[in-house]
Amino acid sequence: MDYKKLISNGKSVREFKNDSIEEKYFTEIETHITNAKRLLPKINIEVKIYDKKDCYEKLKNIAGYNGYMIEAPNYVLILSDVSNGYIENSGYIGERLILKGRDLGIDSCWITFKDSHAIKEKLDISSEREVTAIMALGYEDNKNDKNKSGSERLSVEEIVYMNEWGKNANVDELEERGLLDAFNYARMAPSALNRQPWRFIIDGGNIILAVRKDDFNNNYEGSIDTGIAMLYFSLIIDTTMFDLQWNLDNINKDYKIPNDYEIVGYCGI
Ligand SMILES: Cc1cc2nc3c(=O)[nH]c(=O)nc-3n(C[C@H](O)[C@H](O)[C@H](O)COP(=O)(O)O)c2cc1C
């Protein structure tokens, strides 16, 4: 798959035609994510696919921004075992699913929610696992009269620091180190309310990822946003340089990170 093209052409779609997605495409998507690299391979997940009639009315008021559920012909849910980093892991898998869908011409949007238990109850899911992702899938309605591209993003210099917080990286330096491309695609990651909460600090051979936590979003959204940014960064490094591994532990070093941000992981480069 041409990840750069798929990421560049990405946008959230919220108005869909009635046409359902062909079953063979769901099979293809599921096979793809089953075989693809994972952030935390030991965490078991399952994917559930729904038609509008079995999902839309039931999740009205309990999923979506302020309970505004997106109306779509199909929905995909991820259920996950609960273990350290499981939501980030679902963000990583969920966005990979979205990219594979896009490759097949399928449009999509993440749908936020607060209470896995409530979702499971409404959808009559008896699994012990937690709901960790909900996504609307379908084919965009009125494709030609809408915005062709997604929302605005911060620049690479605004989200990448050298050595410590606030020392903005410059593009030439990143280019020289072969990292410009990966950051340039990472910054295109979708995030809840387009908050773009991620900041990267380059510290020698390590890249530290810090994410903003604030009153407007919950930890769930921040963790999904983290998983998506980790996926985008590693997709580019994986295809151009080497097999990148994110570590979700904290790193015991003072990077002068402000209180409203926290380190969520790092990787070696
Ligand atoms: C974790 C997460 C939750 C989201 N929840 C919703 C949602 O409930 N409703 C919605 O319309 N968009 C939702 N979005 C989509 C974002 O608003 C969108 O990705 C962001 O505004 C950037 O726009 P773009 O994807 O078109 O570039 C969500 C995105 C993420 C990553």
The ligand as a Tripos MOL2 file, in Angstrom:
@<TRIPOS>MOLECULE
LIG
   31    33     1     0     0
SMALL
NO_CHARGES

@<TRIPOS>ATOM
      1 C1        -10.1340    9.5340   18.8640 C.3       1 LIG1
      2 C2        -10.9410   10.3210   17.8610 C.ar      1 LIG1
      3 C3        -12.2960   10.5420   18.0860 C.ar      1 LIG1
      4 C4        -13.0580   11.2540   17.1730 C.ar      1 LIG1
      5 N1        -14.3950   11.3860   17.3950 N.ar      1 LIG1
      6 C5        -15.1660   12.0360   16.4770 C.ar      1 LIG1
      7 C6        -16.5810   12.1390   16.6750 C.ar      1 LIG1
      8 O1        -17.1340   11.6240   17.6480 O.2       1 LIG1
      9 N2        -17.3060   12.8180   15.7500 N.ar      1 LIG1
     10 C7        -16.7250   13.4000   14.6490 C.ar      1 LIG1
     11 O2        -17.4340   14.0050   13.8480 O.2       1 LIG1
     12 N3        -15.3830   13.3140   14.4290 N.ar      1 LIG1
     13 C8        -14.5900   12.6320   15.3100 C.ar      1 LIG1
     14 N4        -13.2410   12.5090   15.0920 N.ar      1 LIG1
     15 C9        -12.6340   13.0730   13.8730 C.3       1 LIG1
     16 C10       -11.8000   14.3360   14.1430 C.3       1 LIG1
     17 O3        -12.6520   15.4080   14.4770 O.3       1 LIG1
     18 C11       -10.9420   14.6520   12.9130 C.3       1 LIG1
     19 O4        -10.0330   13.6070   12.6910 O.3       1 LIG1
     20 C12       -10.1670   15.9490   13.0750 C.3       1 LIG1
     21 O5        -11.0340   17.0270   13.2540 O.3       1 LIG1
     22 C13        -9.2760   16.2160   11.8620 C.3       1 LIG1
     23 O6        -10.0300   16.2990   10.6790 O.3       1 LIG1
     24 P1         -9.6630   15.4140    9.4060 P.3       1 LIG1
     25 O7         -9.5950   13.9830    9.8880 O.co2     1 LIG1
     26 O8        -10.7820   15.6120    8.4200 O.co2     1 LIG1
     27 O9         -8.3580   15.9200    8.8850 O.co2     1 LIG1
     28 C14       -12.4550   11.7920   15.9980 C.ar      1 LIG1
     29 C15       -11.0940   11.5660   15.7750 C.ar      1 LIG1
     30 C16       -10.3400   10.8350   16.6650 C.ar      1 LIG1
     31 C17        -8.9070   10.5660   16.3730 C.3       1 LIG1
@<TRIPOS>BOND
     1     1     2 1
     2     2     3 ar
     3     2    30 ar
     4     3     4 ar
     5     4     5 ar
     6     4    28 ar
     7     5     6 ar
     8     6     7 ar
     9     6    13 1
    10     7     8 2
    11     7     9 ar
    12     9    10 ar
    13    10    11 2
    14    10    12 ar
    15    12    13 ar
    16    13    14 ar
    17    14    15 1
    18    14    28 ar
    19    15    16 1
    20    16    17 1
    21    16    18 1
    22    18    19 1
    23    18    20 1
    24    20    21 1
    25    20    22 1
    26    22    23 1
    27    23    24 1
    28    24    25 2
    29    24    26 1
    30    24    27 1
    31    28    29 ar
    32    29    30 ar
    33    30    31 1
@<TRIPOS>SUBSTRUCTURE
     1 LIG1         1 GROUP 0 **** ****
